[in-house]
Amino acid sequence: MGRGSGYTKEEDQKLIAYAYQKIKHSFDFGYQCSKLATAKDWEELASEMEDKNAESLEQHFRKLLKVKIYGFEDTDPEILLTIGKHWEVPMNNKIKAAFEEKSGMSIQLNREMKIVNWSKSAN
C-alpha cells in the first residue's frame, strides 16, 4: 500500500500492543519510556509490517489512535488505561462512566481529567 493507505483493525491492534509493550518494558526495568513521538521510535514495528513505514506508524498513532484509545473493543482495559495514563490522554466523565461500566474498573481522574489510577471494582 502506498502513502495515505488506511489501517485495518488488526494493524491498529498491533500499534496498541507495541505501545503497551514499550511502556510496560520501561516500568519493569525502571526507566523513562519514550513518548514514541518520532518515526525512529516506530522503526522496530515498521520492520515487521511490510506495507507501513515508521513515519506512517508514528503519525497514525499520534493523530488517530491516541485520541480514541478508550474506545477500542476487544482490547484488555488495563492496556488501554496504561497507554492513556502514560500519554496523559484526557477522559471526560461520559467516557469514564462508559469505560467503567464496560470494563468493571474504577477510574480516578485529576482536575485535568487525566488518569491518576484505576482498580478493579468490587462487586
C-alpha positions as CSV (number, residue, x, y, z in Angstrom):
1,M,0.0,0.0,0.0
2,G,1.2,3.5,-0.7
3,R,1.3,6.7,1.2
4,G,-2.0,7.6,2.9
5,S,-3.2,4.0,3.0
6,G,-5.7,3.1,5.7
7,Y,-5.1,0.9,8.7
8,T,-7.0,-2.3,9.5
9,K,-8.4,-3.2,12.9
10,E,-5.6,-5.8,13.2
11,E,-2.9,-3.1,12.4
12,D,-4.4,-0.8,15.0
13,Q,-4.2,-3.6,17.5
14,K,-0.5,-4.2,16.6
15,L,0.2,-0.5,17.3
16,I,-1.6,-0.6,20.6
17,A,0.3,-3.8,21.6
18,Y,3.6,-2.3,20.5
19,A,3.0,0.9,22.5
20,Y,1.9,-1.1,25.6
21,Q,5.0,-3.3,25.3
22,K,7.2,-0.3,25.3
23,I,5.5,1.3,28.3
24,K,5.5,-2.0,30.3
25,H,9.2,-2.7,29.5
26,S,10.2,0.7,30.8
27,F,8.1,0.2,34.0
28,D,9.5,-3.3,34.5
29,F,13.1,-2.0,34.3
30,G,12.6,1.4,36.0
31,Y,13.5,3.8,33.2
32,Q,11.6,6.6,31.5
33,C,9.7,5.4,28.5
34,S,9.9,7.2,25.2
35,K,6.7,9.0,24.2
36,L,7.0,7.3,20.8
37,A,6.9,10.7,19.3
38,T,9.3,10.3,16.4
39,A,9.4,7.9,13.4
40,K,12.7,6.4,14.9
41,D,10.6,5.1,17.8
42,W,8.5,3.0,15.4
43,E,11.2,1.5,13.2
44,E,11.1,-1.8,15.0
45,L,7.4,-2.3,14.4
46,A,7.7,-1.0,10.8
47,S,10.2,-3.7,10.1
48,E,7.5,-6.3,10.9
49,M,4.8,-4.6,8.8
50,E,5.8,-4.8,5.1
51,D,3.4,-2.1,3.9
52,K,3.8,0.5,6.6
53,N,6.8,2.8,7.3
54,A,7.9,4.2,10.7
55,E,6.7,7.7,9.9
56,S,3.2,6.5,8.9
57,L,3.0,4.4,12.1
58,E,4.0,7.3,14.3
59,Q,1.6,9.7,12.6
60,H,-1.3,7.2,12.8
61,F,-0.8,6.5,16.4
62,R,-0.4,10.2,17.3
63,K,-3.3,11.6,15.2
64,L,-5.8,8.8,15.4
65,L,-5.2,6.1,17.9
66,K,-4.1,8.2,20.9
67,V,-7.2,10.4,20.7
68,K,-9.6,7.4,20.6
69,I,-7.7,5.0,22.8
70,Y,-10.5,4.4,25.3
71,G,-12.9,3.3,22.5
72,F,-11.1,0.2,21.4
73,E,-13.1,-3.0,21.6
74,D,-11.5,-6.4,22.1
75,T,-8.6,-4.9,24.0
76,D,-7.7,-5.5,27.6
77,P,-8.9,-2.5,29.6
78,E,-5.7,-2.4,31.6
79,I,-3.7,-2.0,28.4
80,L,-5.9,1.0,27.3
81,L,-5.7,2.6,30.7
82,T,-2.0,2.2,30.9
83,I,-1.5,3.8,27.5
84,G,-4.0,6.6,28.3
85,K,-2.3,7.3,31.6
86,H,1.2,7.3,30.1
87,W,0.3,9.7,27.3
88,E,-1.9,11.7,29.6
89,V,-4.9,11.3,27.3
90,P,-7.9,13.1,29.0
91,M,-11.1,11.2,29.6
92,N,-14.4,13.1,30.1
93,N,-17.0,12.0,32.6
94,K,-19.2,10.4,30.0
95,I,-16.3,8.3,28.6
96,K,-15.2,7.5,32.2
97,A,-18.7,6.2,33.1
98,A,-19.0,4.1,30.0
99,F,-15.5,2.7,30.3
100,E,-16.1,1.8,34.0
101,E,-19.3,0.1,33.2
102,K,-17.9,-1.9,30.3
103,S,-14.6,-2.8,32.0
104,G,-15.6,-3.2,35.6
105,M,-12.8,-0.8,36.6
106,S,-13.0,2.2,38.9
107,I,-11.0,5.1,37.5
108,Q,-9.7,8.1,39.4
109,L,-9.1,11.3,37.3
110,N,-7.3,14.5,38.2
111,R,-8.6,18.0,37.6
112,E,-7.3,17.9,34.0
113,M,-9.4,14.7,33.5
114,K,-6.3,12.6,33.1
115,I,-5.9,9.2,34.8
116,V,-4.4,9.1,38.2
117,N,-5.1,5.5,39.0
118,W,-7.6,2.6,38.5
119,S,-8.6,-0.6,40.1
120,K,-11.0,-3.4,39.6
121,S,-14.4,-2.5,41.1
122,A,-15.5,-4.6,44.0
123,N,-18.8,-6.4,43.0
